[in-house]
Amino acid sequence: MDITAFIRELLFSHDCVIIPGFGGFIGNYTPARIDRNTGIFYPPVKSISFNRNLTHNDGLLAGTISERLNTGYDESRSMVEQFAGEARRKIERGEKLVFDHIGSFAGNSEGNILFEPDRSANYLPDSYGLDSFQCFPLEGYEARKRLISRIDKGPVRQVATGKILWRAAVIIPLLAALVAFPLRTDRLTTKLETGALNPLVKAEFENNRRAIDENIAAAELVLSEIIPPENTEGTPAVSETVPVPEPVVQPVSEGPYHIITGSFQSEENAVAQGNILRSEGFAPEIFVAANGFYRVSAMRCRDLQTAAALKDSVARKIPGTWVLKK
């Protein structure tokens, strides 16, 4: 089974994705740059490199496949091992191995694996939608000549002080008169009397006032029906309400199905995750797998349907959770 699609998905959110038994892909941040010879601007990217010494199983790839395909972790790990074995045999036969939108592999005479990344792929989420573009410098533009031409210009012409004072002497009294005129007269005050209105308009005012009074009376009637009357002792009558019991979720403590939240080579890391689960209200268990790794179980379930339903709720807090039958 081709699992390159899962590898590409993990490269967007992780800086290291390991294929157990084959090697690991490492993402390195590269800032934006410009090629001054061609005038091309390149956005920031996450460049992908390959390290053949990273062959241990950290559980990331197998756990993701198990979650996406809804299969057991052991079955997902077998898929990864089969894929890694086929990739190694293809390189040993001298064939070129290509991972779509990731890069290509080829072996040399010394038995080393050479990796050539795909330069067109960018796994940096912050650069989504950004593309390279070409911009040529302006021709015939010299900043030094433009600066000198501005310095050589003549001095700024000064406005005569007498003209400024004369204009101020004319404008200030006019502004004072404009401000004082509305304050000292009621010529701008608008007075509206209903008696001077058209009889049709006055009738319309009376109809609107009557409609408003009817609406207020209807609203008071509705409120009197909604609000219960007071009892004889002066205490408002309160209708008795029956409390609805909250649903009780029975804890699942026995069963062959485990919800695994992590697989660690170090016991200290497994204990640390167990403490996190315990603080979230779970009853975690830690046991050693056949490969020597410490697996952390958040809870047990009696059947697969219950385990699959609870796995989604646990995965919201701890991504990469899978179901294991033990």
CORQUIZI-V898758 format. One record per residue. N is the residue number from 1. RES is the residue in one small letter. SS is DSSP state (H for helix, E for strand, L for the rest). PSI is psi as a letter, one per 40 degrees, with the letter a starting at -180 (NA if undefined). OMEGA is omega in degrees with one decimal (999 if undefined). Layout:
# CORQUIZI-V898758
n={N;N}
res={RES;RES}
ss={SS;SS}
psi={PSI;PSI}
omega={OMEGA;OMEGA}
This chain:
# CORQUIZI-V898758
n={1;2;3;4;5;6;7;8;9;10;11;12;13;14;15;16;17;18;19;20;21;22;23;24;25;26;27;28;29;30;31;32;33;34;35;36;37;38;39;40;41;42;43;44;45;46;47;48;49;50;51;52;53;54;55;56;57;58;59;60;61;62;63;64;65;66;67;68;69;70;71;72;73;74;75;76;77;78;79;80;81;82;83;84;85;86;87;88;89;90;91;92;93;94;95;96;97;98;99;100;101;102;103;104;105;106;107;108;109;110;111;112;113;114;115;116;117;118;119;120;121;122;123;124;125;126;127;128;129;130;131;132;133;134;135;136;137;138;139;140;141;142;143;144;145;146;147;148;149;150;151;152;153;154;155;156;157;158;159;160;161;162;163;164;165;166;167;168;169;170;171;172;173;174;175;176;177;178;179;180;181;182;183;184;185;186;187;188;189;190;191;192;193;194;195;196;197;198;199;200;201;202;203;204;205;206;207;208;209;210;211;212;213;214;215;216;217;218;219;220;221;222;223;224;225;226;227;228;229;230;231;232;233;234;235;236;237;238;239;240;241;242;243;244;245;246;247;248;249;250;251;252;253;254;255;256;257;258;259;260;261;262;263;264;265;266;267;268;269;270;271;272;273;274;275;276;277;278;279;280;281;282;283;284;285;286;287;288;289;290;291;292;293;294;295;296;297;298;299;300;301;302;303;304;305;306;307;308;309;310;311;312;313;314;315;316;317;318;319;320;321;322;323;324;325;326}
res={m;d;i;t;a;f;i;r;e;l;l;f;s;h;d;c;v;i;i;p;g;f;g;g;f;i;g;n;y;t;p;a;r;i;d;r;n;t;g;i;f;y;p;p;v;k;s;i;s;f;n;r;n;l;t;h;n;d;g;l;l;a;g;t;i;s;e;r;l;n;t;g;y;d;e;s;r;s;m;v;e;q;f;a;g;e;a;r;r;k;i;e;r;g;e;k;l;v;f;d;h;i;g;s;f;a;g;n;s;e;g;n;i;l;f;e;p;d;r;s;a;n;y;l;p;d;s;y;g;l;d;s;f;q;c;f;p;l;e;g;y;e;a;r;k;r;l;i;s;r;i;d;k;g;p;v;r;q;v;a;t;g;k;i;l;w;r;a;a;v;i;i;p;l;l;a;a;l;v;a;f;p;l;r;t;d;r;l;t;t;k;l;e;t;g;a;l;n;p;l;v;k;a;e;f;e;n;n;r;r;a;i;d;e;n;i;a;a;a;e;l;v;l;s;e;i;i;p;p;e;n;t;e;g;t;p;a;v;s;e;t;v;p;v;p;e;p;v;v;q;p;v;s;e;g;p;y;h;i;i;t;g;s;f;q;s;e;e;n;a;v;a;q;g;n;i;l;r;s;e;g;f;a;p;e;i;f;v;a;a;n;g;f;y;r;v;s;a;m;r;c;r;d;l;q;t;a;a;a;l;k;d;s;v;a;r;k;i;p;g;t;w;v;l;k;k}
ss={L;L;L;H;H;H;H;H;H;H;H;H;H;L;L;E;E;E;E;L;L;L;E;E;E;E;E;E;E;E;L;L;E;E;E;L;L;L;L;E;E;E;L;L;E;E;E;E;E;E;E;L;L;L;L;L;L;L;L;H;H;H;H;H;H;H;H;H;H;L;L;L;H;H;H;H;H;H;H;H;H;H;H;H;H;H;H;H;H;H;H;H;L;L;L;L;E;E;E;L;L;L;E;E;E;E;E;L;L;L;L;L;E;E;E;E;E;L;L;L;L;L;L;L;H;H;H;L;L;L;L;L;E;E;L;L;L;L;L;L;L;L;H;H;H;H;H;H;H;H;H;L;L;L;L;L;L;L;L;L;H;H;H;H;H;H;H;H;H;H;H;H;H;H;H;H;H;H;H;H;H;H;H;H;L;L;L;L;L;L;L;L;L;H;H;H;L;L;H;H;H;H;H;H;H;H;H;H;H;H;H;H;H;H;H;H;H;H;H;H;H;H;H;H;H;H;L;L;L;E;L;L;L;L;L;E;L;L;L;L;L;L;L;L;L;L;L;L;L;L;L;L;L;L;L;L;E;E;E;E;E;E;E;E;L;L;H;H;H;H;H;H;H;H;H;H;H;H;H;L;L;L;L;L;E;E;E;E;L;L;L;L;L;E;E;E;E;E;E;E;E;L;L;H;H;H;H;H;H;H;H;H;H;H;H;H;H;L;L;L;L;E;E;E;E;L}
psi={h;h;e;d;d;d;d;d;d;d;d;d;e;i;e;h;h;h;h;h;e;d;a;i;h;h;h;h;h;h;i;i;i;h;h;d;d;e;f;h;h;h;i;i;i;h;i;h;i;h;h;e;e;g;e;i;h;e;e;d;d;d;d;d;d;d;d;d;e;f;i;i;d;d;d;d;d;d;d;d;d;d;d;d;d;d;d;d;d;d;d;d;e;e;i;h;h;h;h;h;e;d;a;i;i;i;i;a;d;e;e;i;h;h;h;h;i;h;e;e;h;h;f;h;d;e;e;h;e;h;i;i;i;h;h;i;i;h;i;e;h;h;d;d;d;d;d;d;d;d;d;e;i;i;i;h;h;h;h;h;d;d;d;d;d;d;d;d;d;d;d;d;d;d;d;d;d;d;d;d;d;d;d;e;i;f;d;e;h;h;h;h;h;d;d;e;i;i;d;d;d;d;d;d;d;d;d;d;d;d;d;d;d;d;d;d;d;d;d;d;d;d;d;d;d;d;h;i;i;i;a;d;e;e;h;h;h;h;h;h;h;h;h;h;h;i;h;h;h;h;i;h;e;i;i;e;h;i;h;h;e;i;h;i;d;h;d;d;d;d;d;d;d;d;d;d;d;d;d;e;e;i;g;i;i;h;i;h;i;d;e;e;i;h;h;h;h;d;i;i;i;d;i;d;d;d;d;d;d;d;d;d;d;d;d;d;d;g;i;e;i;i;h;h;h;NA}
omega={179.3;-176.8;-179.4;178.9;177.8;178.9;178.8;178.7;-178.7;-179.3;178.1;-174.0;-178.7;178.6;179.9;177.8;-173.5;169.4;-175.9;179.2;-179.0;-179.1;-176.8;175.6;-177.0;178.0;-179.4;179.8;177.0;-176.9;177.9;-177.6;179.0;174.3;-174.3;178.8;-179.1;-178.6;-177.9;176.0;-179.5;179.6;175.3;-177.2;169.4;-178.7;-175.4;173.8;-175.1;178.1;-176.6;-179.2;178.5;-175.4;-177.8;-177.6;177.0;176.5;-175.8;-176.2;-179.6;178.2;178.4;178.2;179.4;-179.5;-177.3;-177.5;-179.8;178.3;177.5;-178.5;-180.0;177.8;178.4;178.0;177.1;176.3;-179.5;179.7;177.8;178.6;179.9;179.1;177.6;178.6;179.0;-179.2;179.4;177.9;179.4;176.9;179.1;179.9;178.6;-179.5;-176.2;170.3;-175.3;177.1;175.3;179.7;-178.4;-179.4;175.8;178.5;177.1;-176.6;-179.0;178.8;178.4;178.8;179.0;-178.1;176.7;-176.4;175.8;-175.3;-177.5;-178.6;178.8;-177.0;177.1;-177.8;-178.8;-179.3;-178.7;179.7;178.9;-179.7;179.0;178.4;-176.1;-179.1;-178.8;178.6;179.1;179.9;177.9;179.8;179.6;-177.6;-177.5;179.4;-179.9;178.3;179.7;-179.3;177.9;179.1;-176.5;179.3;-179.2;-179.0;179.8;-177.9;-179.4;177.9;-178.0;-178.5;-179.1;-180.0;179.7;-179.7;-179.4;179.0;179.2;-179.8;179.8;-172.5;-175.4;177.1;178.5;178.4;179.1;179.8;179.4;179.0;-176.1;-175.6;178.9;-177.5;-173.9;-177.8;177.7;-179.1;-178.7;-178.4;-178.3;179.1;-177.1;178.5;-178.5;179.7;-178.4;-177.4;174.4;-179.6;178.5;178.3;179.4;177.1;178.1;176.2;-178.9;178.1;178.6;-180.0;179.2;179.4;178.5;179.1;179.0;178.4;179.3;179.7;178.5;179.5;178.7;178.9;179.0;179.7;179.3;176.9;-178.1;-176.7;-178.0;179.6;179.6;178.9;-174.2;-178.1;179.1;-179.7;-177.7;177.9;-177.7;178.5;-178.7;179.9;179.7;-179.8;179.0;-179.2;177.7;179.6;-179.3;179.2;-179.8;179.0;178.9;-175.3;-178.7;177.0;-176.7;-175.6;179.8;172.6;-174.4;179.3;179.9;176.7;-170.6;174.2;-179.9;178.6;-179.5;178.0;178.6;178.8;179.9;178.1;175.8;177.5;178.0;178.4;-179.9;177.7;177.2;177.9;179.0;174.9;-171.2;174.2;180.0;177.1;-176.0;179.7;-178.8;179.5;177.8;-179.5;179.3;180.0;-178.0;179.8;179.2;-179.8;175.2;178.6;-177.1;-178.5;-175.6;-179.4;178.4;179.5;179.4;179.4;-179.4;-178.8;-178.7;179.0;178.2;-177.7;176.7;179.2;-178.9;-178.8;177.9;-179.3;177.1;-177.0;-179.3;175.0;-174.3;999}
